[in-house]
């Protein structure tokens, strides 16, 4: 019998994992129940899963996760009310089925923006009203910063049609529907990158100055053994804490491969790589513990290596980014954070 992460970190923060509905039964369910006290839907609460076409809400899978969390005394996060991926194309078409994205006529642009924000407002209110008692931590918008795009804002359909107002609308609607008890996050990856971090900071600050209800920053933390440094990750959290905001690690995993590397270890992952991974996980969790005052939770993006999005992204190959291997056994990385000495 091995230790349980949720017990090991009980004086620090909740430990979570992303889950798919099929993991609510069987060996994965058993592992999750033993190890974590926090869950998030890996896919089934994304915009296209919940509102595949206008006004047609599909709750079946989302409800299944809510029930599983409740039965097992776990908290749940919501991911995500708004995103540029996994979102129905219907959001961005006008009543005649024409794309609203590249409209140039100013009058029509104004009308399109109004329509999009109305749909967004309805999407957010409907979902938040349904789950506000069961879910306290919400990703309101996901991945809106992109330093390579104009203004440093991701040139998504949302942004092209509505500018930054879609962000404001989403947060305000969530607060109005959910009340003061739910916590609202802006979530993104590579938040340790200085250019990206500073653009995010600027956006959040301008929103807070306008009274937009943002409670915290979600740091996805999809990192690799090669980088970024633990120091840069913590540094970013400190910067947002200065604004009075909470921080959460929302999607932690640690690829064996550097971002630009396209190699594949296949079945022969070198021992030294797994050892380096364990060392980096140890360093990371030591820093998380030290900074528990500005960090309120750590969520892994999955629980076992077999079931990780990194086995198909950015290319199909064998990756091993989590704490449990393909046989569901605890890896060196698990022991490194459970018993760091
Ligand atoms: C990923 C899921 O893990 C995959 O199963 C799906 O095919 C694509 O999305 N950042 C996010 C998550 O915010 O929603 C993504 O999840 C991983 C990157």
Boltz pocket constraint, residues with backbone or C-beta under 6 A from the ligand:
constraints:
  - pocket:
      binder: B
      contacts: [[A, 42], [A, 43], [A, 142], [A, 220], [A, 251], [A, 309]]
      max_distance: 6.0
